[in-house]
Amino acid sequence: MSTDTPTRIRQVTEELVLVELSGRRVLVQASCPHRKGRLLFGYVDERNLRIRCPLHSSTFDLDSGRRTAGPACDPLRVVAVVADGSDGTDEAAALAGGAR
Ligand code: FES
């Protein structure tokens, strides 16, 4: 049940949150594709690398963005896997300046 490194979800930009799991950082869209639930307040299943929306419990794979449960029809946008030592802001800025 306990983990060495607690999972954290942090708002990076209005559109992106950074999910920090043990040894891994993933930038994903901040709002659920179902009805825009704020994933900042989601639950992360570290063992299965999934995030669950706090509103209607849609669950998404943090590697592919694929929906694994719940009412959402669209996948979650997984934007980037963030390098060690980065807080995600550089990646978010690069994405904001690049193609969407
Ligand atoms: S808003 Fe996320 S499951 Fe409905």
Boltz pocket constraint, residues with backbone or C-beta under 6 A from the ligand:
constraints:
  - pocket:
      binder: B
      contacts: [[A, 32], [A, 33], [A, 34], [A, 35], [A, 36], [A, 37], [A, 53], [A, 54], [A, 55], [A, 56], [A, 57], [A, 58], [A, 70], [A, 71], [A, 72]]
      max_distance: 6.0
